[in-house]
Amino acid sequence: MTDQPAPGAEIPRARRLSSSMGELATRVAGPLGSWWRGTVIPSIEHRTVIAKVDDESSLTPRYAFMILMSAGIAVLGLLLSSPAVVIGAMLISPLMGPIIGLGFGMALVDGNEIRRTAMTLAGGVLLAVLFTALVVFFSPIKDITPEIAARTRPNLFDLLVALFSALAGAYAMIRGREGTIVGVAIATALMPPLATVGFGLATLNGTVFFGALLLFVTNLMTIAIAAAVMARLYGFGPKLTSRQSGVQAAIITAAFLALAIPLGYSLSQIAWEARAQRQARDVLAEQFPGQAKIDQLDIDFSSDPLIVRATILTPEYRTNAARLGEGALQKALGRPVKLSLDQFRVGTAAGDAEAAQLASASAREKASKERAAVALVGREMAILAGVSPDAVLVDRDKRLAQVRATPLPGASLATYRALEQRMAQAEPQWQMRLIPPPLALPSIRFEGDEPSSAGATDLALAIWAARRTGLPVNVGGEGAAADYVLTKLREAGIEAQSNGSRSSDGSIPVDWAL
C-alpha cells in the first residue's frame, strides 16, 4: 500500500505529472480518447521532457553570452540590411528555451517555474535591448533599412506564424525532435525584433520602438500559450476541475484576442495599402496610351497628403497627365494626394523600352540620393538646433533648410549665428537658416562717424538676427551715428525706427520693437 500525502501537504512535481496523465483523453469520448489515453500519453517520458525544459530555460553565463552574440549579429544584420546575417542571429538565439519553459510552467500551474523562467526571459530581453541600443548609438549608420522597417508593422499573420511555429516547437520538445527547433527559431524570429527595439531606443524613434516591441510580445505570448496548450494535451500539469479548465481557457482566449485585435487592424491597413497600390496603378495607366508602361510606383502612406511617385515609359508625352492623375487618384483613394510624375518618351522600335528603363533607373538612383541628402541635412540641423527632425523645414528645390532654434542655457545671438555658420560649412551646397530666439540685441559702439571694429561686428549680428526673426527693431540715440544705424538696417530690408532713447556710454542701443 502506498503512502498517501497528508491533507494539505504539497504534492511533489513528479506526482502531479503522473496524476495529470490522460487528462485530455478522459474528456474525449469514443475510441480516439481511449487510444490517446492508452497509447500516446504513456509513450511520453514526462520527467525527461521537464528536465530538458528546465535545462534550456536557466539563467546561466552561457545563456547570457549567447544572448549578446545573437543580439550583436542581429543588429548588424539589420543595419546592413542583410537577410543572411539576420537569419544567422535567429539560429543562435537562446530565447526560445525560456519561453517554452514559461509555457510549461503555466501548464503545470507551477508558480516557482513561472517566476524562474520569467526572470530568465526578462534578463535576456533587457540584456539584448541595451546591448543593441549601445551598438546603434556608437554606429555611424542609423538609417532605417528595409530589414528594420519589416519588423515595425506586425499584423495578424505574424500571430498565426508564431502560433503554428510554437505548436511545432512544443511538439518537437515533447517528442524529442530537437532538429525542428531550428526551423521554429527562424520562423518566429525572436532576436531581430528585440534588436529593432534597441534601434528605436538608441535613435529615440517611437514608431520603430513600439512596432518592434509589439511584434516581439506577439511572438513571446503566442509561443508561451501554445506551449502550455501542447503540454496539457500531452498530459503535463495537475488535474483541473471543469471550472478551473474553463478559467484557463478563458484566459488563453482573452490573451489571443488582446493580441489579435490590434494586429487585425494593422493587417486591414496593409490590405488597404495593397489595394491603393493597385488602384493607383490603374488610374495612372488610364492617363496614357495602351503601349505605355508604369516602370515604378511608390506611395508614401505616412504623409498627409499621400505622396505618390511614378515613372511612366510612354510613346506619347502627356502634358496634363500629372494634374489629371492627381485628381483621379484623390477620387479613387478618398484622400488628398500629391503626385510626382516622371515621363520617359520611348519609341516602338526594339530596344527603346530597355533604354528608357535604364534611363529611368538612373533617374531613380539620383532621386534616391537626393532624398537621402535631404534627410541628412534635416538630421544634422535638428541636432545642432536642439529640436526634433520634424521641426526642420527643407525645400529640396531651392536647397534651403530652415529651423527655429530652442533657447539654449547661456547662449547669445552670437552663439546661434556661429551655429548657422557651422551648418553652412558642413553643407556648402545648401542655404542654412537658423532662426534664433529674440534675445537682447547688442548696442553699436562708434569711433567718430563710423562704427568701431566691435561695433561693426555687433551691427552685422543685429542685422542677421532681425533678418532671421523678421521682427522690427528700435534704434536709440540721436545724430549721425543713430542715422547711420537706421540706414544700414533699412538697407538690409529691416523695419527700423528711432525711439530717441540714449545710452550712458555713448553707443547706439538697438532693441526689438515688440
VOKEZA-714445 format. One record per residue (C-alpha): x negated, y, z negated; residue number from 0. Coordinates in steps of 0.5 Angstrom, whole numbers. Layout:
BEGIN
+-------+-------+-------+-----+
|     u |     v |     w |   k |
+-------+-------+-------+-----+
|     X |     Y |     Z | NUM |
...
+-------+-------+-------+-----+
***
This chain:
BEGIN
+-------+-------+-------+-----+
|     u |     v |     w |   k |
+-------+-------+-------+-----+
|     0 |     0 |     0 |   0 |
|    -3 |     7 |     2 |   1 |
|    -3 |    12 |    -3 |   2 |
|     2 |    18 |    -2 |   3 |
|     0 |    25 |    -3 |   4 |
|     3 |    28 |    -9 |   5 |
|     8 |    33 |    -8 |   6 |
|     6 |    40 |    -6 |   7 |
|    -1 |    37 |    -4 |   8 |
|    -4 |    40 |     2 |   9 |
|    -4 |    34 |     8 |  10 |
|   -11 |    33 |    11 |  11 |
|   -12 |    35 |    18 |  12 |
|   -13 |    28 |    21 |  13 |
|    -7 |    26 |    17 |  14 |
|    -3 |    32 |    21 |  15 |
|    -6 |    30 |    27 |  16 |
|    -3 |    23 |    27 |  17 |
|     3 |    25 |    24 |  18 |
|     5 |    29 |    30 |  19 |
|     3 |    23 |    35 |  20 |
|     9 |    23 |    39 |  21 |
|    13 |    29 |    37 |  22 |
|    15 |    31 |    44 |  23 |
|    17 |    24 |    46 |  24 |
|    22 |    23 |    41 |  25 |
|    25 |    29 |    44 |  26 |
|    26 |    26 |    50 |  27 |
|    31 |    21 |    52 |  28 |
|    30 |    15 |    56 |  29 |
|    24 |    10 |    59 |  30 |
|    20 |    16 |    60 |  31 |
|    20 |    18 |    53 |  32 |
|    18 |    11 |    51 |  33 |
|    13 |    11 |    56 |  34 |
|    10 |    18 |    54 |  35 |
|    10 |    16 |    46 |  36 |
|     7 |     9 |    47 |  37 |
|     2 |     9 |    53 |  38 |
|     0 |    17 |    54 |  39 |
|    -1 |    20 |    47 |  40 |
|    -4 |    14 |    44 |  41 |
|   -10 |    14 |    49 |  42 |
|   -12 |    21 |    47 |  43 |
|   -18 |    21 |    42 |  44 |
|   -15 |    27 |    38 |  45 |
|   -21 |    27 |    33 |  46 |
|   -26 |    27 |    38 |  47 |
|   -22 |    33 |    42 |  48 |
|   -21 |    37 |    36 |  49 |
|   -29 |    36 |    34 |  50 |
|   -30 |    38 |    41 |  51 |
|   -26 |    44 |    41 |  52 |
|   -29 |    46 |    34 |  53 |
|   -36 |    46 |    37 |  54 |
|   -34 |    50 |    43 |  55 |
|   -31 |    56 |    39 |  56 |
|   -36 |    57 |    34 |  57 |
|   -40 |    64 |    33 |  58 |
|   -47 |    62 |    34 |  59 |
|   -53 |    65 |    36 |  60 |
|   -53 |    61 |    43 |  61 |
|   -46 |    64 |    44 |  62 |
|   -48 |    71 |    43 |  63 |
|   -54 |    70 |    47 |  64 |
|   -49 |    67 |    53 |  65 |
|   -44 |    73 |    52 |  66 |
|   -50 |    78 |    53 |  67 |
|   -53 |    74 |    59 |  68 |
|   -46 |    73 |    62 |  69 |
|   -44 |    81 |    61 |  70 |
|   -50 |    83 |    64 |  71 |
|   -49 |    79 |    70 |  72 |
|   -42 |    81 |    71 |  73 |
|   -43 |    89 |    70 |  74 |
|   -49 |    89 |    75 |  75 |
|   -45 |    85 |    80 |  76 |
|   -39 |    90 |    79 |  77 |
|   -44 |    96 |    80 |  78 |
|   -47 |    93 |    86 |  79 |
|   -40 |    90 |    89 |  80 |
|   -43 |    83 |    90 |  81 |
|   -38 |    78 |    89 |  82 |
|   -43 |    72 |    89 |  83 |
|   -46 |    76 |    83 |  84 |
|   -39 |    77 |    79 |  85 |
|   -38 |    69 |    80 |  86 |
|   -45 |    68 |    77 |  87 |
|   -42 |    71 |    71 |  88 |
|   -36 |    67 |    71 |  89 |
|   -39 |    61 |    71 |  90 |
|   -43 |    62 |    64 |  91 |
|   -38 |    66 |    61 |  92 |
|   -37 |    62 |    54 |  93 |
|   -30 |    66 |    52 |  94 |
|   -26 |    60 |    55 |  95 |
|   -28 |    56 |    49 |  96 |
|   -26 |    60 |    43 |  97 |
|   -19 |    62 |    47 |  98 |
|   -17 |    55 |    48 |  99 |
|   -19 |    54 |    40 | 100 |
|   -14 |    59 |    39 | 101 |
|    -9 |    56 |    42 | 102 |
|   -11 |    49 |    39 | 103 |
|   -10 |    53 |    32 | 104 |
|    -3 |    55 |    34 | 105 |
|    -1 |    48 |    36 | 106 |
|    -4 |    45 |    29 | 107 |
|    -1 |    51 |    25 | 108 |
|    -8 |    52 |    22 | 109 |
|    -9 |    59 |    19 | 110 |
|   -16 |    57 |    18 | 111 |
|   -18 |    55 |    25 | 112 |
|   -14 |    61 |    28 | 113 |
|   -18 |    66 |    24 | 114 |
|   -24 |    63 |    25 | 115 |
|   -23 |    62 |    33 | 116 |
|   -20 |    70 |    33 | 117 |
|   -27 |    72 |    30 | 118 |
|   -31 |    69 |    35 | 119 |
|   -27 |    71 |    40 | 120 |
|   -27 |    78 |    37 | 121 |
|   -34 |    78 |    36 | 122 |
|   -36 |    76 |    43 | 123 |
|   -31 |    81 |    46 | 124 |
|   -34 |    87 |    42 | 125 |
|   -41 |    85 |    44 | 126 |
|   -39 |    84 |    51 | 127 |
|   -36 |    91 |    52 | 128 |
|   -41 |    95 |    48 | 129 |
|   -47 |    92 |    52 | 130 |
|   -44 |    93 |    59 | 131 |
|   -42 |   100 |    57 | 132 |
|   -49 |   101 |    55 | 133 |
|   -52 |    99 |    61 | 134 |
|   -47 |   103 |    65 | 135 |
|   -49 |   109 |    61 | 136 |
|   -56 |   109 |    63 | 137 |
|   -55 |   106 |    70 | 138 |
|   -56 |   112 |    76 | 139 |
|   -50 |   108 |    79 | 140 |
|   -43 |   110 |    76 | 141 |
|   -38 |   110 |    82 | 142 |
|   -32 |   105 |    82 | 143 |
|   -34 |   100 |    87 | 144 |
|   -28 |    95 |    90 | 145 |
|   -30 |    90 |    85 | 146 |
|   -29 |    94 |    80 | 147 |
|   -22 |    97 |    83 | 148 |
|   -20 |    90 |    84 | 149 |
|   -19 |    89 |    76 | 150 |
|   -16 |    95 |    74 | 151 |
|    -9 |    93 |    77 | 152 |
|    -6 |    87 |    74 | 153 |
|     0 |    84 |    76 | 154 |
|     5 |    78 |    75 | 155 |
|     1 |    74 |    80 | 156 |
|    -5 |    75 |    75 | 157 |
|    -1 |    72 |    70 | 158 |
|     1 |    66 |    74 | 159 |
|    -6 |    65 |    76 | 160 |
|    -8 |    65 |    68 | 161 |
|    -2 |    60 |    67 | 162 |
|    -4 |    55 |    72 | 163 |
|   -11 |    55 |    70 | 164 |
|   -10 |    55 |    63 | 165 |
|    -6 |    49 |    64 | 166 |
|   -11 |    45 |    68 | 167 |
|   -17 |    48 |    63 | 168 |
|   -13 |    45 |    57 | 169 |
|   -11 |    38 |    60 | 170 |
|   -19 |    38 |    62 | 171 |
|   -21 |    39 |    55 | 172 |
|   -16 |    34 |    52 | 173 |
|   -17 |    28 |    58 | 174 |
|   -25 |    29 |    58 | 175 |
|   -25 |    32 |    65 | 176 |
|   -30 |    38 |    63 | 177 |
|   -32 |    39 |    70 | 178 |
|   -25 |    42 |    71 | 179 |
|   -27 |    48 |    66 | 180 |
|   -32 |    51 |    71 | 181 |
|   -26 |    52 |    76 | 182 |
|   -22 |    54 |    71 | 183 |
|   -27 |    59 |    69 | 184 |
|   -28 |    62 |    76 | 185 |
|   -20 |    63 |    77 | 186 |
|   -19 |    66 |    70 | 187 |
|   -25 |    71 |    71 | 188 |
|   -25 |    73 |    63 | 189 |
|   -32 |    77 |    63 | 190 |
|   -31 |    81 |    69 | 191 |
|   -25 |    85 |    67 | 192 |
|   -29 |    86 |    60 | 193 |
|   -35 |    89 |    64 | 194 |
|   -30 |    93 |    67 | 195 |
|   -27 |    95 |    61 | 196 |
|   -34 |    97 |    59 | 197 |
|   -35 |   101 |    65 | 198 |
|   -29 |   105 |    64 | 199 |
|   -31 |   106 |    56 | 200 |
|   -38 |   109 |    59 | 201 |
|   -35 |   113 |    64 | 202 |
|   -29 |   116 |    60 | 203 |
|   -24 |   113 |    65 | 204 |
|   -18 |   111 |    62 | 205 |
|   -15 |   108 |    68 | 206 |
|   -20 |   103 |    69 | 207 |
|   -21 |   102 |    62 | 208 |
|   -14 |   100 |    60 | 209 |
|   -12 |    97 |    67 | 210 |
|   -18 |    92 |    66 | 211 |
|   -16 |    91 |    59 | 212 |
|    -9 |    89 |    61 | 213 |
|   -12 |    84 |    65 | 214 |
|   -16 |    81 |    60 | 215 |
|   -11 |    81 |    55 | 216 |
|    -6 |    78 |    60 | 217 |
|   -11 |    72 |    61 | 218 |
|   -13 |    71 |    54 | 219 |
|    -6 |    71 |    52 | 220 |
|    -4 |    66 |    57 | 221 |
|    -9 |    61 |    56 | 222 |
|    -8 |    61 |    49 | 223 |
|    -1 |    60 |    49 | 224 |
|    -2 |    55 |    55 | 225 |
|    -7 |    51 |    51 | 226 |
|    -2 |    51 |    45 | 227 |
|     3 |    48 |    49 | 228 |
|    -1 |    43 |    52 | 229 |
|    -4 |    41 |    45 | 230 |
|     3 |    40 |    43 | 231 |
|     5 |    36 |    49 | 232 |
|     0 |    31 |    48 | 233 |
|     1 |    30 |    40 | 234 |
|    -3 |    35 |    37 | 235 |
|     0 |    39 |    31 | 236 |
|     5 |    38 |    25 | 237 |
|    12 |    35 |    26 | 238 |
|    16 |    41 |    26 | 239 |
|    24 |    42 |    25 | 240 |
|    28 |    44 |    30 | 241 |
|    29 |    51 |    27 | 242 |
|    21 |    51 |    27 | 243 |
|    21 |    49 |    34 | 244 |
|    26 |    54 |    36 | 245 |
|    22 |    60 |    33 | 246 |
|    16 |    57 |    36 | 247 |
|    19 |    57 |    43 | 248 |
|    22 |    64 |    42 | 249 |
|    15 |    67 |    40 | 250 |
|    12 |    64 |    46 | 251 |
|    18 |    66 |    51 | 252 |
|    17 |    73 |    48 | 253 |
|    10 |    74 |    49 | 254 |
|    10 |    72 |    56 | 255 |
|    16 |    77 |    57 | 256 |
|    12 |    82 |    54 | 257 |
|     6 |    81 |    59 | 258 |
|    11 |    79 |    65 | 259 |
|    15 |    86 |    65 | 260 |
|     9 |    91 |    66 | 261 |
|     6 |    86 |    70 | 262 |
|    12 |    85 |    74 | 263 |
|    13 |    93 |    75 | 264 |
|     5 |    93 |    78 | 265 |
|     7 |    88 |    83 | 266 |
|    13 |    91 |    85 | 267 |
|     9 |    98 |    86 | 268 |
|     4 |    94 |    90 | 269 |
|     9 |    91 |    94 | 270 |
|    12 |    98 |    96 | 271 |
|     5 |   100 |    98 | 272 |
|     4 |    94 |   103 | 273 |
|    11 |    96 |   106 | 274 |
|     9 |   103 |   106 | 275 |
|     3 |   101 |   110 | 276 |
|     7 |    97 |   115 | 277 |
|    12 |   103 |   116 | 278 |
|     6 |   108 |   117 | 279 |
|     3 |   104 |   122 | 280 |
|    10 |   103 |   126 | 281 |
|    11 |   110 |   125 | 282 |
|     4 |   113 |   128 | 283 |
|     5 |   107 |   133 | 284 |
|    11 |   111 |   136 | 285 |
|     8 |   117 |   137 | 286 |
|     3 |   114 |   142 | 287 |
|     4 |   110 |   149 | 288 |
|     4 |   103 |   148 | 289 |
|    -3 |   102 |   150 | 290 |
|    -5 |   106 |   144 | 291 |
|    -9 |   102 |   138 | 292 |
|    -9 |   104 |   131 | 293 |
|   -16 |   103 |   129 | 294 |
|   -16 |   105 |   122 | 295 |
|   -10 |   107 |   117 | 296 |
|   -12 |   109 |   110 | 297 |
|    -7 |   111 |   105 | 298 |
|    -9 |   115 |    98 | 299 |
|    -3 |   113 |    94 | 300 |
|    -5 |   116 |    88 | 301 |
|    -5 |   123 |    91 | 302 |
|     1 |   128 |    91 | 303 |
|     3 |   129 |    96 | 304 |
|     1 |   122 |    99 | 305 |
|    -6 |   123 |   104 | 306 |
|    -5 |   119 |   110 | 307 |
|   -12 |   118 |   114 | 308 |
|   -11 |   115 |   121 | 309 |
|   -15 |   114 |   127 | 310 |
|   -12 |   112 |   134 | 311 |
|   -15 |   110 |   140 | 312 |
|   -11 |   112 |   146 | 313 |
|   -11 |   114 |   153 | 314 |
|    -7 |   120 |   152 | 315 |
|    -8 |   125 |   147 | 316 |
|    -2 |   128 |   144 | 317 |
|    -3 |   135 |   141 | 318 |
|     3 |   135 |   137 | 319 |
|     2 |   128 |   134 | 320 |
|     0 |   130 |   127 | 321 |
|     6 |   134 |   126 | 322 |
|    11 |   130 |   128 | 323 |
|     8 |   124 |   125 | 324 |
|     7 |   127 |   118 | 325 |
|    15 |   129 |   119 | 326 |
|    16 |   122 |   121 | 327 |
|    12 |   119 |   115 | 328 |
|    15 |   123 |   110 | 329 |
|    22 |   121 |   112 | 330 |
|    20 |   114 |   112 | 331 |
|    17 |   113 |   106 | 332 |
|    21 |   118 |   102 | 333 |
|    15 |   122 |    99 | 334 |
|    11 |   128 |   101 | 335 |
|     6 |   126 |   106 | 336 |
|    -1 |   130 |   108 | 337 |
|    -3 |   127 |   115 | 338 |
|   -10 |   127 |   117 | 339 |
|   -10 |   124 |   124 | 340 |
|   -16 |   123 |   129 | 341 |
|   -15 |   121 |   136 | 342 |
|   -20 |   118 |   141 | 343 |
|   -19 |   118 |   148 | 344 |
|   -20 |   111 |   152 | 345 |
|   -19 |   109 |   159 | 346 |
|   -16 |   103 |   161 | 347 |
|   -23 |   100 |   164 | 348 |
|   -26 |    94 |   161 | 349 |
|   -31 |    96 |   155 | 350 |
|   -27 |   103 |   154 | 351 |
|   -24 |   101 |   148 | 352 |
|   -30 |    98 |   145 | 353 |
|   -34 |   104 |   146 | 354 |
|   -28 |   108 |   143 | 355 |
|   -28 |   103 |   137 | 356 |
|   -36 |   104 |   136 | 357 |
|   -35 |   112 |   136 | 358 |
|   -29 |   111 |   131 | 359 |
|   -33 |   107 |   126 | 360 |
|   -39 |   112 |   127 | 361 |
|   -34 |   118 |   125 | 362 |
|   -31 |   114 |   119 | 363 |
|   -38 |   113 |   116 | 364 |
|   -39 |   120 |   117 | 365 |
|   -33 |   122 |   114 | 366 |
|   -34 |   117 |   108 | 367 |
|   -41 |   120 |   107 | 368 |
|   -38 |   127 |   107 | 369 |
|   -32 |   125 |   102 | 370 |
|   -38 |   122 |    97 | 371 |
|   -42 |   128 |    98 | 372 |
|   -36 |   132 |    95 | 373 |
|   -34 |   127 |    90 | 374 |
|   -42 |   128 |    87 | 375 |
|   -41 |   136 |    88 | 376 |
|   -35 |   135 |    83 | 377 |
|   -38 |   131 |    78 | 378 |
|   -44 |   135 |    78 | 379 |
|   -41 |   141 |    77 | 380 |
|   -36 |   139 |    72 | 381 |
|   -42 |   136 |    67 | 382 |
|   -45 |   143 |    68 | 383 |
|   -39 |   147 |    66 | 384 |
|   -37 |   142 |    61 | 385 |
|   -30 |   140 |    64 | 386 |
|   -27 |   134 |    67 | 387 |
|   -28 |   133 |    74 | 388 |
|   -20 |   134 |    76 | 389 |
|   -22 |   142 |    74 | 390 |
|   -26 |   143 |    79 | 391 |
|   -23 |   146 |    86 | 392 |
|   -27 |   143 |    92 | 393 |
|   -26 |   146 |    99 | 394 |
|   -29 |   141 |   104 | 395 |
|   -28 |   145 |   110 | 396 |
|   -31 |   151 |   107 | 397 |
|   -36 |   147 |   103 | 398 |
|   -34 |   151 |    97 | 399 |
|   -34 |   149 |    90 | 400 |
|   -31 |   153 |    84 | 401 |
|   -30 |   151 |    77 | 402 |
|   -27 |   155 |    71 | 403 |
|   -32 |   154 |    65 | 404 |
|   -30 |   153 |    58 | 405 |
|   -33 |   157 |    52 | 406 |
|   -40 |   154 |    50 | 407 |
|   -42 |   156 |    43 | 408 |
|   -48 |   161 |    43 | 409 |
|   -47 |   162 |    51 | 410 |
|   -47 |   169 |    54 | 411 |
|   -45 |   171 |    61 | 412 |
|   -53 |   171 |    63 | 413 |
|   -52 |   163 |    61 | 414 |
|   -47 |   162 |    66 | 415 |
|   -50 |   166 |    71 | 416 |
|   -56 |   161 |    70 | 417 |
|   -52 |   155 |    70 | 418 |
|   -49 |   157 |    77 | 419 |
|   -56 |   158 |    80 | 420 |
|   -58 |   152 |    78 | 421 |
|   -52 |   149 |    81 | 422 |
|   -53 |   152 |    87 | 423 |
|   -61 |   150 |    87 | 424 |
|   -58 |   143 |    86 | 425 |
|   -53 |   143 |    92 | 426 |
|   -56 |   148 |    97 | 427 |
|   -51 |   147 |   103 | 428 |
|   -45 |   149 |    98 | 429 |
|   -43 |   155 |    95 | 430 |
|   -42 |   154 |    88 | 431 |
|   -38 |   159 |    84 | 432 |
|   -37 |   158 |    76 | 433 |
|   -32 |   163 |    73 | 434 |
|   -35 |   165 |    66 | 435 |
|   -30 |   167 |    60 | 436 |
|   -29 |   174 |    59 | 437 |
|   -35 |   175 |    55 | 438 |
|   -38 |   182 |    53 | 439 |
|   -41 |   186 |    59 | 440 |
|   -48 |   189 |    58 | 441 |
|   -49 |   196 |    57 | 442 |
|   -53 |   199 |    63 | 443 |
|   -60 |   203 |    61 | 444 |
|   -62 |   208 |    65 | 445 |
|   -69 |   212 |    67 | 446 |
|   -67 |   218 |    70 | 447 |
|   -62 |   218 |    75 | 448 |
|   -64 |   210 |    76 | 449 |
|   -63 |   204 |    72 | 450 |
|   -69 |   201 |    68 | 451 |
|   -71 |   194 |    70 | 452 |
|   -67 |   191 |    65 | 453 |
|   -61 |   196 |    67 | 454 |
|   -61 |   194 |    74 | 455 |
|   -61 |   186 |    72 | 456 |
|   -55 |   188 |    67 | 457 |
|   -51 |   191 |    72 | 458 |
|   -52 |   186 |    77 | 459 |
|   -50 |   181 |    72 | 460 |
|   -44 |   185 |    70 | 461 |
|   -42 |   185 |    78 | 462 |
|   -43 |   178 |    78 | 463 |
|   -38 |   177 |    72 | 464 |
|   -33 |   182 |    75 | 465 |
|   -33 |   178 |    82 | 466 |
|   -32 |   171 |    79 | 467 |
|   -27 |   173 |    74 | 468 |
|   -23 |   178 |    78 | 469 |
|   -22 |   183 |    72 | 470 |
|   -22 |   190 |    73 | 471 |
|   -27 |   194 |    68 | 472 |
|   -28 |   201 |    65 | 473 |
|   -34 |   205 |    65 | 474 |
|   -36 |   210 |    60 | 475 |
|   -41 |   216 |    60 | 476 |
|   -41 |   222 |    64 | 477 |
|   -45 |   225 |    69 | 478 |
|   -50 |   222 |    75 | 479 |
|   -51 |   215 |    71 | 480 |
|   -44 |   214 |    70 | 481 |
|   -42 |   216 |    77 | 482 |
|   -48 |   211 |    80 | 483 |
|   -45 |   205 |    76 | 484 |
|   -38 |   207 |    78 | 485 |
|   -40 |   207 |    85 | 486 |
|   -44 |   200 |    85 | 487 |
|   -38 |   197 |    82 | 488 |
|   -33 |   199 |    87 | 489 |
|   -38 |   198 |    93 | 490 |
|   -38 |   191 |    90 | 491 |
|   -31 |   191 |    91 | 492 |
|   -29 |   191 |    84 | 493 |
|   -23 |   195 |    81 | 494 |
|   -27 |   200 |    76 | 495 |
|   -25 |   206 |    73 | 496 |
|   -28 |   211 |    68 | 497 |
|   -26 |   212 |    61 | 498 |
|   -30 |   217 |    58 | 499 |
|   -33 |   213 |    52 | 500 |
|   -40 |   214 |    50 | 501 |
|   -46 |   210 |    47 | 502 |
|   -50 |   212 |    42 | 503 |
|   -57 |   210 |    46 | 504 |
|   -55 |   214 |    52 | 505 |
|   -54 |   207 |    56 | 506 |
|   -47 |   207 |    60 | 507 |
|   -42 |   202 |    57 | 508 |
|   -38 |   197 |    61 | 509 |
|   -32 |   194 |    58 | 510 |
|   -27 |   189 |    61 | 511 |
|   -20 |   193 |    62 | 512 |
|   -16 |   188 |    59 | 513 |
+-------+-------+-------+-----+
***
